[in-house]
């Protein structure tokens, strides 16, 4: 009789624990892809996914060497998104760094592009490969 009494509370506790753990994920999915500008990988920048209906959180990350990756922990939620991208490209020229760098310090000249909003669909239960081939 004691085993039966002990088993029920343990079973209930186990069921509660599983329910809590299953709810911990938050429903975020992996979103990744390549970003090119004029056919060339974007040197750096940022990408943000905003719910198209305005409901829910926006999330984003950085672009490096033409790629971005938002892991499940970034909490990109499934659904239609407006995607905002800022792309930074090197021009191929060197310019003087200016202050506070020492005189004569040369750095890569860069150009920043604010891209018109893009549209995308994030799908639940899969890794979302979302490339963006942008025009300057």
Order of alpha helices (4+ residues) and beta strands (2+ residues): alpha-beta-beta-beta-beta-beta-beta-beta-beta-beta-beta
